[in-house]
Amino acid sequence: MADDLHNRGPQDRARVNTSEAWELKYWTKEFGVTEEQLKAAVKAVGPMVVDVRKKLGK
């Protein structure tokens, strides 16, 4: 199934995907952090939004 480029939200809103550029842009804006901070948080706690949010203190 091809990506829907008109849908700017994440495909799975429960997980942070840092491998897709548009999702990376979405999540950095959502959390108000840099790409490096987001990737470090995902690496530390995994891709679940709840865990990343806690790690980032958001």
Secondary structure, DSSP 8 states (H G I E B T S, - for coil): ----TT--S-SSTTB---SSHHHHHHHHHHHT--HHHHHHHHHHH-SBHHHHHHHHT-
